[in-house]
Every structure is written in structure tokens, then in C-alpha cells.
Amino acid sequence: MTRVAAIGRLLYAKARHINHRWNQLLDKIIDDHTNGNTSYNCNEESDFIDAVLSLKQEYNFTIDNIKAILVDMFEAGTDTSYIVMEYASSVPLFD
């Protein structure tokens, strides 16, 4: 039982570390967009992050809400890519 508890503590510590790194990354991205420090902002083209930030006041989004939206979009893109790759690799098996 102590081994299971030790593994649980290890997994919890790793999950907290990954969560901390995601928060740092998302904070940096959001700060870059709000401060206009992005190098691709010269053309005044907006991207998804700019669109979400523009809705912040209208829908009373907090920074945590914006982070959650960005993580959801990242996960949705990753999941879609995985499904396409899985399908593409299985098609030759059935032909």
C-alpha cells in the first residue's frame, strides 16, 4: 500500500509541474498579445488569441477562462490530428 501511495505522490508532483509549465507558457503568450510584443503583430493581423482577448470585456472572461479556451483548442487540434493519422494508417489494412 505504501508503494501505491508513493506512486500517487510522484504522479501528483509531475502533474503539478506540467500544470505550472502550461501556466507559464500561456501567461507568456497572453502577455505578448496584450502588450503587443509579438513580432508578427506588425501587419495588424489578428489571430485566435487576439479574438478571444477582444471578447474578454464583453463576456467577463478571466485570464483563467482564456487559458482554458486555449488549452481546449490545443487539445481539440491534437485529438483531430490523432484521429486522422489513425484512420490513414488503418485504411491500407482493410484494402
C-alpha positions as CSV (number, residue, x, y, z in Angstrom):
1,M,0.0,0.0,0.0
2,T,2.9,2.4,0.7
3,R,4.2,1.8,-2.8
4,V,0.9,2.9,-4.3
5,A,0.9,6.0,-2.2
6,A,4.4,6.8,-3.3
7,I,3.5,6.4,-6.9
8,G,0.4,8.6,-6.4
9,R,2.6,11.3,-4.8
10,L,5.0,11.1,-7.7
11,L,2.3,11.4,-10.3
12,Y,0.7,14.3,-8.4
13,A,4.1,16.1,-8.3
14,K,4.6,15.5,-12.1
15,A,1.1,16.7,-12.9
16,R,1.6,19.9,-10.8
17,H,4.9,20.5,-12.6
18,I,3.3,20.2,-16.0
19,N,0.4,22.4,-14.9
20,H,2.9,25.0,-13.8
21,R,4.7,24.9,-17.1
22,W,1.5,25.2,-19.1
23,N,0.5,28.2,-17.0
24,Q,3.9,29.9,-17.6
25,L,3.6,29.3,-21.4
26,L,0.0,30.6,-21.6
27,D,0.8,33.6,-19.4
28,K,3.7,34.5,-21.7
29,I,1.5,34.1,-24.8
30,I,-1.3,36.2,-23.4
31,D,1.1,38.8,-22.1
32,D,2.8,39.1,-25.5
33,H,-0.6,39.6,-27.2
34,T,-1.9,42.1,-24.6
35,N,1.4,44.1,-24.7
36,G,1.8,44.0,-28.4
37,N,5.2,42.4,-28.1
38,T,4.6,39.8,-30.9
39,S,6.9,40.1,-33.9
40,Y,4.0,39.1,-36.3
41,N,1.8,41.9,-35.0
42,C,3.3,44.4,-37.4
43,N,0.7,43.6,-40.1
44,E,-2.1,44.2,-37.7
45,E,-3.4,40.8,-38.5
46,S,-5.2,39.2,-35.6
47,D,-5.2,35.5,-34.6
48,F,-7.3,33.4,-32.4
49,I,-5.7,34.6,-29.2
50,D,-6.4,38.2,-30.2
51,A,-10.0,37.3,-31.0
52,V,-10.5,35.7,-27.6
53,L,-8.8,38.6,-25.8
54,S,-11.1,41.1,-27.6
55,L,-14.1,39.3,-26.1
56,K,-12.7,39.4,-22.6
57,Q,-14.7,42.5,-21.5
58,E,-17.9,41.6,-23.3
59,Y,-18.2,38.1,-21.7
60,N,-16.3,38.9,-18.4
61,F,-13.6,36.4,-19.2
62,T,-10.9,36.0,-16.7
63,I,-7.3,35.0,-17.6
64,D,-8.1,31.5,-16.4
65,N,-11.1,31.3,-18.7
66,I,-8.9,32.4,-21.6
67,K,-6.3,29.8,-20.7
68,A,-8.9,27.1,-20.5
69,I,-10.2,28.1,-24.0
70,L,-6.6,28.0,-25.4
71,V,-5.9,24.6,-23.8
72,D,-9.2,23.2,-25.2
73,M,-8.4,24.4,-28.7
74,F,-4.9,22.8,-28.5
75,E,-6.3,19.5,-27.3
76,A,-9.0,19.6,-30.0
77,G,-6.4,20.1,-32.7
78,T,-4.2,17.3,-31.2
79,D,-7.1,14.9,-31.0
80,T,-8.2,15.6,-34.6
81,S,-4.7,15.0,-35.9
82,Y,-4.5,11.8,-34.0
83,I,-7.8,10.5,-35.4
84,V,-6.8,11.4,-38.9
85,M,-3.4,9.6,-38.5
86,E,-5.1,6.6,-37.0
87,Y,-7.6,6.4,-39.9
88,A,-4.9,6.9,-42.5
89,S,-2.8,4.2,-41.1
90,S,-5.7,1.7,-40.9
91,V,-7.0,2.2,-44.4
92,P,-4.3,0.0,-46.1
93,L,-5.1,-2.8,-43.7
94,F,-8.7,-3.1,-44.9
95,D,-7.9,-2.8,-48.7
